[in-house]
C-alpha cells in the first residue's frame, strides 16, 4: 500500500472540490494536508518510542501494539482518501460543500473509514458527493444504516432498485413476489423480508401500497422511459404500487446506488396497466 496522498497529486481542482477537501480536513482533522499523514504518524511514534526507552524498557508487546496501530490507521487513512477522491468528479458546479454540517462529515468518515471494498467505497463516494451537491440530502441515520450493510445486502438492494419507477418519488413496483421476472433478480419473499429488517423498505405482502391524489392523466418514468396513465376520475385517483415501499433511508440510497433497469420490466408493467385500462391497448397492425 502506497503511503503517498492521492489527493495531493490531483493538481488543479474545481472550486467545489477544493472546498469539500478543506471542509473534510477541518472536520476530520487535516487529513489532506500536502504531507503524508502516515509518515508523520510514524515519525511521531518513533519520537515517542525513543522517549519511552529513555524512561523504561519498551517490551516486544509494546512494539507489536504500536506496529498494529500504525498499520490500522494507515489503512483507514487510505480508505478515507479513496472515498474522497472518487467523490470529487461527481460534484456539480452548484455544489455547496461549505454548507455540509461538520457533525455530518465527522460521522460519515467515522463510519466509512473501515470500508476497503472498492464497490462499497464507490457507494460511499456517491453519498458524499450527493450530500455536497445538496446538503441535507442524506440523513445521518441513512449513513449509519449504510455502515451496517454487508456487501451482499447492498447488492440485493441495488437489484431491488432495478424495479423502481418514478411515480412522484422512487417506487419499486413489486406486484407478485412469485413472478419469475422478480425471482431472477433474487427478489422474493425472503429477500424482501430481509431488506425490511435492515430498515430499507416496508414490505406488506398482503394488501400492498397505493399512491393517492393522482390527477386524471399522470406520466411516470422507468429509467427515463415515460408511460402516461389515463386514470378513471377527473381528480383524486389512486394507483396500486405493489407490496414494497422504500423507507426514507431507502429513498435516499436509491438515488445513488447505481442500479440498472431490468430487461423486459418496462413492458411487464405496461402490460399490467393495459390490462387495467390505465394505458390504451396498442392497436394491432
C-alpha positions in Angstrom: 0.0 0.0 0.0 1.5 3.3 -1.1 1.7 6.0 1.6 1.5 8.8 -0.9 -1.6 11.0 -0.6 -3.6 10.7 -3.9 -5.4 13.9 -3.2 -2.2 15.9 -3.1 -1.4 14.7 -6.6 -4.6 15.7 -8.3 -3.4 19.1 -9.4 -5.9 21.9 -10.1 -9.3 21.2 -8.7 -12.7 22.8 -9.2 -13.8 25.2 -6.5 -16.4 22.8 -5.1 -13.8 20.0 -4.9 -11.3 22.4 -3.1 -14.0 23.5 -0.7 -15.0 19.9 0.0 -11.4 18.9 0.8 -11.0 21.9 3.1 -14.3 21.1 4.8 -13.3 17.4 5.4 -9.9 18.5 6.7 -11.5 20.8 9.2 -14.0 18.3 10.4 -11.8 15.2 10.4 -8.5 16.8 11.4 -6.4 17.9 8.5 -6.2 14.6 6.8 -5.5 16.0 3.3 -2.5 18.3 4.1 0.2 18.0 1.4 2.5 15.9 3.6 1.7 12.2 4.2 -0.1 11.6 7.5 1.3 8.1 7.7 4.8 9.4 7.6 4.0 12.0 10.2 2.4 9.4 12.4 5.5 7.1 12.1 7.8 10.0 12.9 5.8 10.9 16.0 5.6 7.3 17.1 9.4 6.9 16.7 9.9 10.0 18.8 7.6 8.6 21.4 9.4 5.3 21.3 12.8 7.0 21.9 11.4 9.0 24.8 9.8 5.9 26.3 13.0 3.9 26.0 14.8 6.6 27.9 12.5 6.1 30.8 11.5 2.4 30.7 12.4 -0.5 28.6 9.8 -1.0 25.8 8.7 -4.6 25.6 8.1 -6.6 22.4 4.4 -6.4 23.2 4.5 -2.6 23.1 6.3 -2.7 19.8 3.8 -5.1 18.2 0.9 -3.0 19.5 2.4 0.2 18.1 3.0 -1.5 14.7 -0.6 -2.8 14.6 -1.9 0.7 15.5 0.1 2.3 12.7 -1.0 -0.3 10.1 -4.7 0.0 11.1 -4.6 3.8 10.9 -2.8 3.8 7.6 -5.5 1.5 6.1 -8.2 3.8 7.5 -6.5 6.8 6.0 -6.2 5.1 2.7 -9.9 4.4 2.7 -10.8 8.0 3.6 -8.6 9.3 0.7 -10.1 6.8 -1.8 -13.7 7.6 -0.9 -13.0 11.4 -1.1 -11.0 11.1 -4.4 -13.9 9.1 -6.0 -16.4 11.7 -4.9 -14.7 14.7 -6.4 -15.6 14.0 -10.1 -19.3 13.7 -9.0 -19.5 17.2 -7.6 -21.7 19.6 -9.6 -20.9 23.2 -10.4 -23.5 24.4 -8.0 -22.4 22.0 -5.3 -22.3 23.6 -1.8 -20.0 21.5 0.4 -19.4 24.5 2.6 -23.0 24.0 3.9 -22.5 20.4 4.9 -22.5 20.1 8.7 -19.2 19.3 10.4 -21.0 16.7 12.5 -22.3 15.0 9.4 -18.8 14.8 7.9 -17.3 13.5 11.1 -20.0 10.8 11.4 -19.6 9.9 7.7 -15.9 9.3 7.9 -16.2 7.6 11.3 -18.4 5.0 9.6 -16.7 4.8 6.2 -13.0 4.7 7.1 -13.2 1.0 7.7 -14.7 0.3 4.3 -12.0 -1.1 2.0 -14.1 -2.9 -0.7 -13.9 -0.8 -3.9 -17.6 -1.3 -4.8 -18.7 -0.3 -1.3 -16.3 2.7 -1.4 -17.9 3.7 -4.6 -21.4 3.8 -3.0 -19.9 5.8 0.0 -18.4 8.2 -2.5 -21.7 8.8 -4.2 -23.3 9.5 -0.9 -20.6 12.0 0.0 -20.9 13.8 -3.4 -24.7 13.7 -3.1 -24.6 15.4 0.3 -22.1 18.0 -1.0 -24.3 18.7 -4.0 -27.4 19.1 -1.9 -26.6 19.5 1.8 -29.2 17.7 3.9 -30.0 15.1 1.2 -28.7 12.3 3.3 -29.6 12.0 7.0 -27.1 10.8 9.5 -29.4 7.9 10.1 -29.1 6.9 6.5 -25.3 7.0 6.8 -25.4 4.9 9.9 -27.7 2.3 8.2 -25.3 2.1 5.2 -22.5 1.4 7.7 -24.4 -1.7 8.9 -24.9 -3.1 5.4 -22.8 -6.1 4.2 -21.8 -6.0 0.6 -24.4 -8.8 -0.1 -27.1 -6.6 1.4 -26.1 -3.6 -0.8 -26.1 -5.8 -3.9 -29.6 -7.1 -3.0 -30.9 -3.5 -2.5 -29.4 -2.5 -5.9 -31.2 -5.4 -7.5 -34.5 -4.3 -5.9 -33.9 -0.7 -7.2 -33.8 -2.1 -10.7 -37.6 -2.4 -10.4 -38.0 1.3 -9.3 -40.2 3.8 -11.2 -40.5 7.5 -10.6 -44.1 8.0 -9.5 -43.8 11.2 -7.6 -40.8 9.7 -5.9 -38.8 6.4 -6.3 -41.1 3.4 -6.0 -40.2 -0.3 -6.6 -43.2 -1.9 -8.3 -43.3 -5.4 -6.9 -46.7 -6.8 -7.8 -46.2 -10.5 -7.2 -43.2 -11.9 -5.3 -43.6 -15.3 -7.0 -43.2 -13.8 -10.6 -40.2 -15.0 -12.5 -39.1 -11.5 -13.5 -38.5 -10.7 -9.8 -37.1 -14.1 -8.7 -34.5 -14.0 -11.5 -33.1 -10.9 -9.7 -33.3 -12.7 -6.3 -36.3 -10.6 -5.3 -38.7 -12.9 -3.3 -40.5 -13.1 0.0 -37.4 -14.0 1.9 -35.1 -11.3 0.4 -37.8 -8.6 0.8 -38.3 -9.6 4.4 -34.5 -9.3 5.0 -34.4 -5.8 3.4 -37.3 -4.8 5.6 -35.4 -5.9 8.7 -32.5 -3.7 7.6 -34.7 -0.6 7.5 -34.5 -0.1 3.8 -38.1 -0.9 2.8 -41.6 -1.5 4.1 -42.9 -4.9 2.9 -46.7 -5.5 3.0 -47.2 -8.9 1.4 -51.0 -8.8 1.9 -52.7 -5.5 0.9 -49.8 -3.6 -0.6 -49.4 0.2 -1.1 -51.2 2.8 -3.2 -50.4 6.3 -4.4 -53.2 8.7 -3.6 -54.3 12.0 -5.1 -53.3 11.5 -8.7 -54.8 13.6 -11.5 -56.7 12.3 -14.5 -53.5 12.0 -16.5 -50.2 11.1 -15.0 -46.8 10.5 -16.7 -44.5 8.1 -14.8 -41.0 7.1 -15.7 -38.8 3.9 -15.7 -35.2 5.0 -16.1 -36.2 7.9 -18.3 -38.8 5.9 -20.3 -42.2 7.6 -20.0 -45.6 5.9 -19.6 -48.7 8.1 -19.5 -51.6 6.8 -17.4 -55.2 7.7 -18.0 -57.0 7.3 -14.7 -60.8 6.9 -14.3 -61.7 10.1 -12.3 -61.0 13.7 -13.1 -59.0 14.1 -9.9 -58.1 12.3 -6.7 -57.2 9.0 -8.2 -55.2 6.2 -6.6 -52.8 3.7 -8.1 -51.7 0.3 -6.8 -47.9 0.3 -6.3 -47.4 -3.3 -5.2 -46.1 -4.7 -2.0 -42.9 -2.7 -1.4 -42.3 0.9 -0.3 -38.9 2.5 0.3 -38.2 4.0 3.7 -36.6 7.4 4.0 -33.2 5.8 4.1 -34.1 3.6 1.2 -35.3 6.6 -0.8 -32.0 8.4 -0.2 -29.8 5.4 -1.1 -31.9 4.5 -4.1 -30.8 7.9 -5.7 -27.1 6.9 -5.6 -27.0 3.1 -5.7 -26.2 3.0 -9.4 -28.9 0.4 -10.2 -29.7 -0.7 -13.8 -33.1 -1.3 -15.5 -34.2 -4.9 -15.7 -34.7 -6.3 -19.2 -38.4 -6.5 -20.1 -39.7 -4.8 -16.9 -40.9 -1.7 -18.6 -43.2 -3.7 -20.9 -44.1 -6.0 -18.0 -45.5 -3.1 -16.0 -47.2 -1.5 -19.1 -49.0 -4.8 -19.8 -50.4 -4.8 -16.3 -51.6 -1.2 -16.7 -53.1 -2.0 -20.1 -55.0 -4.9 -18.6 -56.4 -2.4 -16.0 -57.3 0.0 -18.8 -54.9 2.6 -17.4 -53.0 2.7 -20.7 -54.7 2.3 -24.0 -54.3 -1.0 -25.6 -52.0 -0.7 -28.7 -53.8 -1.1 -32.0 -52.9 -4.3 -33.8 -51.1 -3.8 -37.1 
